[in-house]
Amino acid sequence: MSELAIDLVNVTKRFGAKMAVDGVSFTVQRGQVYGLIGPNGAGKTTTFSMMCGYLYPTGGTVRVMGVDPSKDGALKGALGALPQDAVLPGGWKVGALLTYWARLSGLDKPENEAREALDKVGLMEAWGVETQALSHGMAKRVAMGQALMGKPPLVLLDEPTAGLDPRIAAQVRQVIRDMRGQQQTVVVSSHNLQELEELCDAAAILDRGKLAQAGTMAELTSQTAEFRVQVASGTVIVPELEAIPGVTSARMEGETVLHVRFDGQGHKPEEVISRVVGHLLQTGVLILGVSRGRRLEERVLQLL
């Protein structure tokens, strides 16, 4: 079995004269939580839709769980999906609708699957509620519950926490973490960069249909190449820090932040950080904290 859950090779998608996705290539390893990042119009939802099999690529190849997602029934039982603008049909009660969907998916004990899905998204109280009576946030959680039924090995979630209050959004993030523990692969498209940085093992950054960068979260945030020290008091002597083994450059950002770059290939990050902090303390510099890398938001703004 391939270690790849998703493999996109030079994928394009054109709508008339508009090139929505332009030569995008990236891979998602099985068991990863993977992020799709980019502003509106970047091609995230179009890429998401091609991975689900909702849209066919104009060019290139898309392989999902080892198959072509555009083939009828190719991903049945292997994929759960939450589209960005999922709309629940009216005239149904929530429990009956989820049970019906579970039957369509061929799941054993469909009512149990429906109840378990609602429990995962914290919405058991909605079992007997009419779909048209649900708030936006409740409807989104019901749609997410549908995507989780049957514990599919791959789950694609487009903006899963948009419009949810902070408490429920935190619960949804925990559901995603739990799926990682069950060796499920999860792809999350979101504008919430702090959320993606917290959840994802790796990500692809899209801009105007093209791939700006893809890699592990450590690579995207330069955790293996730089760190910052918050200085409380004392004098930082930059040349002395640059003489420390592994340090490639050091500079002050304003009066209170020391930015250090280091050779992450030849030296372990924890060793370089310990040497720098130890030197600072020995020379009378007091520090408030150390943070590795940069925020994902900084990297995205730098690229786009």
C-alpha positions as CSV (number, residue, x, y, z in Angstrom):
1,M,0.0,0.0,0.0
2,S,1.3,3.5,-0.9
3,E,2.3,5.7,2.0
4,L,0.6,8.6,0.1
5,A,-3.0,9.5,0.9
6,I,-3.1,12.2,-1.8
7,D,-0.8,12.8,-4.8
8,L,-1.3,15.8,-7.0
9,V,1.0,16.2,-10.0
10,N,1.0,19.3,-12.1
11,V,-2.8,19.7,-11.7
12,T,-4.6,22.5,-13.5
13,K,-8.3,23.5,-13.6
14,R,-9.6,26.0,-16.0
15,F,-13.1,27.6,-16.0
16,G,-13.4,29.2,-19.4
17,A,-10.6,31.8,-19.7
18,K,-9.9,31.7,-15.9
19,M,-7.1,29.4,-14.7
20,A,-8.3,28.5,-11.1
21,V,-5.5,26.0,-10.4
22,D,-2.2,26.3,-12.3
23,G,0.3,23.4,-12.2
24,V,-0.1,22.5,-8.5
25,S,1.8,19.5,-7.2
26,F,2.0,18.2,-3.6
27,T,1.6,15.0,-1.6
28,V,-0.1,14.2,1.7
29,Q,1.3,11.2,3.7
30,R,-1.2,8.8,5.3
31,G,-1.9,9.7,8.9
32,Q,-1.0,13.4,8.5
33,V,-3.2,16.4,9.3
34,Y,-2.5,18.6,6.2
35,G,-3.4,22.2,5.7
36,L,-4.5,24.1,2.6
37,I,-3.6,27.8,3.0
38,G,-4.3,30.8,0.9
39,P,-6.4,33.9,0.5
40,N,-9.8,34.0,-1.3
41,G,-9.3,33.1,-5.0
42,A,-6.1,31.1,-4.3
43,G,-7.6,27.9,-5.6
44,K,-8.1,26.1,-2.3
45,T,-11.8,25.2,-2.8
46,T,-11.2,24.1,-6.4
47,T,-8.3,21.9,-5.3
48,F,-10.4,20.5,-2.5
49,S,-13.2,19.8,-4.9
50,M,-10.9,17.9,-7.3
51,M,-9.6,15.8,-4.5
52,C,-13.2,14.9,-3.6
53,G,-14.0,14.0,-7.2
54,Y,-16.6,16.9,-7.4
55,L,-14.6,18.5,-10.2
56,Y,-12.3,16.9,-12.9
57,P,-8.9,18.5,-13.5
58,T,-8.2,20.1,-16.8
59,G,-4.7,18.7,-16.8
60,G,-2.3,16.8,-14.6
61,T,-3.2,13.9,-12.3
62,V,-5.0,13.5,-9.0
63,R,-4.7,10.3,-7.0
64,V,-6.6,9.9,-3.7
65,M,-6.1,6.8,-1.6
66,G,-4.5,5.3,-4.6
67,V,-7.4,5.8,-7.1
68,D,-8.7,8.4,-9.5
69,P,-11.4,10.3,-7.4
70,S,-13.3,11.2,-10.6
71,K,-14.3,7.6,-11.2
72,D,-17.8,6.8,-10.0
73,G,-17.7,5.1,-6.5
74,A,-13.9,5.0,-6.4
75,L,-13.8,6.6,-2.9
76,K,-16.9,5.1,-1.4
77,G,-16.2,4.3,2.2
78,A,-12.7,5.8,2.0
79,L,-13.5,9.5,2.0
80,G,-15.5,11.8,4.2
81,A,-15.9,15.4,3.1
82,L,-17.2,18.7,4.5
83,P,-17.6,21.2,1.7
84,Q,-17.3,24.9,2.6
85,D,-20.9,25.8,1.8
86,A,-22.6,22.5,2.7
87,V,-26.4,23.0,2.8
88,L,-28.6,20.5,4.6
89,P,-31.8,19.5,2.8
90,G,-35.0,20.8,4.4
91,G,-37.9,18.7,5.6
92,W,-35.7,16.3,7.6
93,K,-35.0,15.8,11.3
94,V,-31.3,15.7,12.0
95,G,-31.2,12.1,13.3
96,A,-33.3,10.7,10.4
97,L,-31.2,12.5,7.8
98,L,-27.9,11.2,9.2
99,T,-29.3,7.7,9.5
100,Y,-30.4,7.9,5.9
101,W,-26.9,9.1,4.8
102,A,-25.4,6.2,6.8
103,R,-27.6,3.7,4.9
104,L,-26.6,5.2,1.6
105,S,-23.0,4.8,2.5
106,G,-23.6,1.1,3.3
107,L,-22.6,1.4,6.9
108,D,-23.6,-1.2,9.5
109,K,-26.0,-0.1,12.2
110,P,-26.7,3.3,10.5
111,E,-28.6,4.8,13.4
112,N,-25.7,4.0,15.8
113,E,-23.3,5.6,13.3
114,A,-25.5,8.7,13.2
115,R,-25.7,9.0,17.0
116,E,-22.0,8.5,17.3
117,A,-21.3,11.2,14.7
118,L,-23.5,13.7,16.5
119,D,-21.8,12.9,19.8
120,K,-18.4,13.6,18.2
121,V,-19.4,17.1,17.2
122,G,-21.2,17.8,20.5
123,L,-24.7,18.0,19.1
124,M,-26.7,15.1,20.5
125,E,-29.4,17.4,21.5
126,A,-30.2,18.1,17.8
127,W,-31.3,14.6,17.0
128,G,-35.0,15.4,16.8
129,V,-34.6,19.0,15.4
130,E,-35.7,20.0,12.0
131,T,-32.8,20.9,9.7
132,Q,-34.3,24.2,8.7
133,A,-34.4,25.2,12.4
134,L,-30.6,24.8,12.9
135,S,-28.3,27.8,13.3
136,H,-25.5,28.2,10.9
137,G,-23.0,26.7,13.4
138,M,-25.2,23.8,14.2
139,A,-25.8,23.0,10.6
140,K,-22.1,23.0,9.9
141,R,-21.5,20.6,12.8
142,V,-24.2,18.2,11.5
143,A,-22.5,18.3,8.0
144,M,-19.2,17.6,9.7
145,G,-20.8,14.7,11.6
146,Q,-21.9,13.2,8.2
147,A,-18.2,13.4,7.0
148,L,-17.0,11.5,10.1
149,M,-19.5,8.6,9.9
150,G,-17.9,5.2,9.4
151,K,-14.5,6.5,10.4
152,P,-13.2,7.0,6.8
153,P,-9.4,6.7,6.4
154,L,-9.4,10.2,4.7
155,V,-11.4,13.2,5.8
156,L,-11.4,16.5,3.9
157,L,-12.7,19.5,5.8
158,D,-13.2,22.9,4.1
159,E,-13.4,25.8,6.7
160,P,-14.6,23.4,9.5
161,T,-14.6,26.1,12.2
162,A,-15.8,29.1,10.2
163,G,-18.8,30.7,11.9
164,L,-18.5,28.6,15.1
165,D,-18.2,30.1,18.6
166,P,-14.8,29.7,20.3
167,R,-16.0,26.8,22.6
168,I,-17.4,24.8,19.7
169,A,-14.5,25.6,17.4
170,A,-12.1,24.2,20.1
171,Q,-14.2,21.0,20.3
172,V,-14.0,20.6,16.5
173,R,-10.2,21.0,16.7
174,Q,-10.1,18.3,19.3
175,V,-12.1,16.0,17.0
176,I,-9.4,16.6,14.3
177,R,-6.6,15.8,16.8
178,D,-8.4,12.6,17.8
179,M,-8.6,11.5,14.2
180,R,-4.8,11.7,13.9
181,G,-4.6,9.3,16.9
182,Q,-6.8,6.8,15.0
183,Q,-4.4,7.0,12.0
184,Q,-6.9,8.8,9.8
185,T,-5.6,11.4,7.3
186,V,-7.2,14.8,7.5
187,V,-6.9,17.7,5.1
188,V,-8.1,21.1,6.4
189,S,-8.7,24.2,4.4
190,S,-8.9,27.3,6.5
191,H,-8.2,31.0,6.8
192,N,-7.4,30.6,10.4
193,L,-3.6,30.3,10.3
194,Q,-3.1,30.0,14.1
195,E,-5.5,27.0,14.0
196,L,-3.6,25.4,11.1
197,E,-0.3,25.9,12.8
198,E,-1.6,24.2,15.9
199,L,-3.2,21.3,14.1
200,C,-1.2,20.5,11.0
201,D,1.9,18.3,10.4
202,A,2.4,19.9,7.0
203,A,0.7,22.3,4.6
204,A,0.5,23.7,1.1
205,I,0.3,27.5,0.5
206,L,-1.6,28.5,-2.6
207,D,-1.7,31.9,-4.2
208,R,-3.7,32.8,-7.4
209,G,-3.9,29.2,-8.4
210,K,-0.2,28.4,-8.0
211,L,1.7,26.6,-5.3
212,A,3.8,29.1,-3.3
213,Q,5.3,26.6,-1.0
214,A,4.6,23.1,0.5
215,G,6.3,21.3,3.4
216,T,6.2,20.3,7.0
217,M,5.0,22.8,9.5
218,A,8.5,22.9,10.9
219,E,9.9,23.8,7.4
220,L,7.3,26.4,6.7
221,T,7.8,28.1,10.1
222,S,11.7,27.7,10.0
223,Q,11.7,25.9,13.4
224,T,14.9,24.1,12.3
225,A,16.7,27.3,11.3
226,E,15.9,30.2,13.7
227,F,14.6,31.2,17.1
228,R,13.8,34.4,19.0
229,V,14.7,35.4,22.5
230,Q,12.6,37.9,24.5
231,V,15.1,40.0,26.4
232,A,14.0,41.5,29.7
233,S,17.2,43.4,30.6
234,G,20.9,43.5,30.0
235,T,23.2,44.1,27.0
236,V,23.3,41.6,24.2
237,I,26.8,41.4,22.5
238,V,26.0,40.1,19.0
239,P,29.5,39.2,17.9
240,E,30.0,36.9,20.9
241,L,26.7,35.1,20.0
242,E,27.8,34.7,16.3
243,A,30.9,33.0,17.5
244,I,28.9,30.2,19.2
245,P,29.1,26.9,17.3
246,G,26.0,26.5,15.1
247,V,25.0,30.1,15.1
248,T,25.0,31.7,11.6
249,S,23.7,35.1,12.4
250,A,22.3,37.1,15.3
251,R,20.6,40.5,15.4
252,M,18.4,42.6,17.6
253,E,14.8,43.3,16.4
254,G,14.1,46.5,18.3
255,E,15.3,46.7,21.9
256,T,13.9,43.5,23.3
257,V,13.9,40.7,20.7
258,L,17.0,38.8,19.7
259,H,16.7,36.9,16.4
260,V,19.1,34.0,15.9
261,R,19.6,31.9,12.8
262,F,21.5,28.6,13.1
263,D,22.7,25.6,11.0
264,G,19.9,23.1,11.7
265,Q,21.6,20.5,9.5
266,G,24.9,20.3,11.4
267,H,23.6,21.1,14.9
268,K,20.6,20.1,17.0
269,P,18.3,23.0,17.6
270,E,18.1,22.3,21.3
271,E,21.9,22.4,21.6
272,V,22.2,25.7,19.8
273,I,19.4,27.3,21.8
274,S,20.9,26.1,25.1
275,R,24.3,27.5,24.2
276,V,22.9,30.9,23.3
277,V,20.6,31.1,26.4
278,G,23.5,30.0,28.6
279,H,25.8,32.7,27.2
280,L,23.2,35.3,27.7
281,L,22.6,34.4,31.3
282,Q,26.4,34.2,32.0
283,T,26.7,37.8,30.6
284,G,23.9,39.1,32.8
285,V,21.1,39.2,30.3
286,L,17.7,38.2,31.7
287,I,15.2,36.7,29.4
288,L,11.5,36.3,29.4
289,G,11.1,33.4,26.9
290,V,12.3,31.6,23.7
291,S,10.2,30.8,20.6
292,R,11.3,28.7,17.8
293,G,10.8,29.6,14.2
294,R,8.3,32.2,13.1
295,R,4.5,32.3,13.1
296,L,2.9,30.7,10.1
297,E,1.1,34.0,9.5
298,E,4.5,35.7,9.0
299,R,5.6,33.1,6.5
300,V,2.3,33.3,4.5
301,L,2.5,37.1,4.4
302,Q,6.1,36.9,3.2
303,L,5.1,34.5,0.3
304,L,1.8,36.1,-0.9
